[in-house]
Amino acid sequence: MKKLLINYEDLVALGFKPNQARTIIRNAKKLMAKKGYPFYNGKRVGSVPAYAVSEITGLSFSDKTEGGN
């Protein structure tokens, strides 16, 4: 199963303002680190799992790239 990752550019493409997108990614990284994933404490990590962004924004993300093939 492929896990969906969200980054800053994805959020901007969805219509968030750049500062909002950066804040959402930053908060998602803090959430993931708090859940026990110290990898997300890194400064250069820019992608977070979609479910972490969903918890913050309340939006649901589905992987539309995987078709029914």
N, C-alpha and C positions, 0 to 999 in steps of 0.2 A: 504494500500500500504506500502510495506516495504522499508525503506530508507537504502541505502547502505552506510556503514561507512568504511573508509580506515584508517589503522594505519601504523606504521613504518614497521612492518614485511611484510605487504602486498606490500608495495613499494619495499622493498628489494627483495621479491619474483618475482616482475615484472622486476627486473634487474637494479634497481637503486643502487648506492653505498650507504653504510650506512650513510655517512655524508650528501649526497644529500637527502636521505629519511628523515632524521631528519630535514633538512632545509625546505623541502617541507611541512612537518607537522607543523613546527613552523610558516611558512608563512601563511598556511591555517588557523591556529588558530588566527593569527592576523587579517586576512581577515574576519573571522566570528565574532570576537569581534568588529571590525569596522562596520560591518553590523548590530550591535545591539544585539548580543548574548553574554552577559557578562560571561556566563558559560565557554566559551573558554579562558578566562583570567587565568583560573586555571592551576597551574603548573603540576598537575597530570593527566590532560586530555590528552589522547593519540590518540583518534580516532576523525576524522573529516569527515563531509559529503563528498561524492564522488564529488559532483559538485564544492566544494571549491578546491579540488585537481585538478579537470579538468580546472578550471579557471587559475590556476597557471602553470600547465604543458602543457595544450592544448590537453591532452589525454582524450578520452571519456571512461567512465566506465559504464558497464551494469551489472545488477545482473544476473549472469548465473546460480545461484543456484535455482531460481524460474523457474521451468519448465512450460510447457503448460498443466499441470495436472488440 
